[in-house]
Amino acid sequence: MKTPFNRILYGGDYNPNQWPREIWEEDMRLFKKAGINSATVNVFSWAKIQPDEETYDFSELDDIVEMLSRENYDIVLATSTGAMPAWLVKRYPEVSRVDYEGRRHKFGQRHNACPNSPVFQKYARRLAQKLARRYGNNPHVTCWHISNEYGGECYCENCEKAFRVWLRKKYGTLKALNRAWNTEFWGHTFYDWDEIVAPNALGDGIGREKTAFAGLSIDYRRFMSDSMLENYKMERDAIRSVDAKTTITTNLMGTYKGLDYFKWAKEMDIVSWDNYPAYNTPWSLTAMCHDLMRGLKDQPFMLMEQTPSQQNWQPYNSLKRPGQMRAQSWQTVAHGADTIQFFQLRRSVGACEKFHGAVISHSGSGETRVFKEVSQLGAELAALGNKTLGAENPAEVGILFDWDNYWALEYTSGPNVELRYVDQIHQYYRYFYEHHIPVDMIPVDADFSRYKAVVAPVLYMVKQGMAEALESYVQSGGTLITGFMSGIVDQSDNVHLGGYPGPLRRMCGVWAEEIDALAPEQHNTLKFADGSECGCSLLCDILHLEGAEALACYGSDFYADTPAVTRNRFGSGTVYYVGTQPDAQGLERILNSLTADAGIAPIIEENTRLEITRRAADGRSYWFIINLTGEPQPVPESFAGESDLLSGSKAGGEMKPFDVLLIER
């Protein structure tokens, strides 16, 4: 597969501008000792590079780039536009954002620019182009890093005006817009474009997560994602006007809700992302995020940031246990990364991230536990060389992830406040993760024919063409699983009339007449044909069979003995419908049946709690065997006696917590 790098980039965010020059030489010595070969620089240096409206001073950045080039680093050069300088806000207050409550912000924080401010766009574009002219011909500049962690939103007058333009392009007429947003409800009909206001707390917003008019609020989400994407494209194009070849990216944030990353990825040369799990984040969720980032472009990605030790901004910023950072890094490579990069290389002396972990701690020592672990990983990556660069992650299962569905499902008023999009996707992913079945995270317009099974839980919003594509896939022999809160609305959050699950009804072979919401203390049971039972909760579809067979029925309430889980033969394929939230045991049983139907087998037959992942390149397979359980685990017999690429020893015996094996076949 495509990769722009000649080696695995190993390094991270480096801010020598925060330190006196004598520290730079010590940094170079320690980084070399740790095996670091890349540095991300200039992320938040706009104020230093441009001290006023007309002055640019690149002298310090020149010295930094020259030093890193001399040391043969791969330089990831940022454009600095993730935080504006104070003078820009002072002179042009309209460049700062207006928040959800309607307050215009003063200078401060970061991600602080209105994306639709012409003034911000002017100066950001100019800075990106000047940087490209100055450094674009440097062969050590391997990658451009635009802005930083795009996110947030703005509700200012500039954004309202731009939103109206965006809506005109989308709908053409107010009649079409009113129909799409169902504005007859509550007498909200618009007769002029300038009557439309942003859906914040002063308009139709009901708290940040709810809204009176979902069509309006979903469109504003789409618009804000597009607005920030236009900022990214603006800087990218400014660089491209000077530098036609160097890879360009910006760092994404996993399942971050605010931006439609599948749409963004189409404009990026390579996806990069920042991985910051909490102390109690399931390893399966971290793996899912890696697979999602790989799936955005269906190619390897960059890990732009992780911490070598601890975060500083979460409620409980636990240290990574000995070996955890190394294991987490190899998990990242296993799921498709071609780089391992940290935030940060040297720990800051002040401000809010001074306790965020770093390769070099406040002690400045190369004898710390963290530094030694970073050095071990650096040596292993160097020894591995280019073997896994650009390697694929073959998969027979595709799991749909869609930001429109994410927004719409969580905006909808009812039926259950506990219904969360990422949680629903993750529970299915976790099954495949624990059963060593590789997965691709895919968009709704993916080529489904590549997969033996497509998993589409809570496919709430079925947009134009989606039902037809899924039907064609199943009719041709594919296996699909979906369920409650699927097929409910169109792209404007208006209900598909004719009975749930709307356009999926014929394919699923069921009609959901009603949806019962269960409070946390309420439960039901699922009774399978063999008499076994499991628990269920959250939601219960009251189903009627229309060709499907019942695999399980409800055990109680007025809908006891009615279908809850069904299977329908459709064309040459099969559709499973899960009308409730089974417990883990119940979901496993259902998915065991699905994988058997679809002819999907795990990549290893042995039962093991180890994470086992495979990448493939040039006729070779690379097997990553990682113990993330917190307890010693036996090495699977199928790998016993094989050479571990990381240690050179033979695999076998027991793996301690956070041990890693890498086997080439």
Secondary structure, 3 states (H helix, E strand, C coil): CCCCCCCCEEEEECCHHHCCHHHHHHHHHHHHHHCCCEEEECCCCHHHHCCCCCCCCCHHHHHHHHHHHHCCCEEEEECCCCCCCHHHHHHCHHHECECCCCCECCCCCCCCECCCCHHHHHHHHHHHHHHHHHHCCCCCEEEEECCCCCCCCCCCHHHHHHHHHHHHHHHCCHHHHHHHHCCCHHHCCCCCHHHCCCCCCCCCEECCCEECCHHHHHHHHHHHHHHHHHHHHHHHHHHHCCCCCCEEECEECCCCCCCCHHHHHCCCCCCEEECCCCCCCCHHHHHHHHHHHHHHHCCCEEEEECCCCCCCCCCCCCCCCCCHHHHHHHHHHHCCEEEEEECCCECCCCCCCCCCCCCECCCCCCCCHHHHHHHHHHHHHHHHCCCCCCCECCCCEEEECCHHHHHHHHHCCCCCCCCCHHHHHHHHHHHHHHCCCCEEEECCCCCHHHCCEEECCCCCECCCCHHHHHHHHHHCCCEEEEECCCCCECCCCCECCCCECHHHHHHHCEEEEEEEECCCCCCEEEEECCCCEEEEEEEEEEEEECCCEEEEEECCCCCCCCEEEEEEEECCEEEEEECEEECHHHHHHHHHHHHHHHCCCCCCCCCCCCEEEEEEECCEEEEEEECCCCCCEECCHHHCCCEECCCCCECCCEECCCCEEEEEC
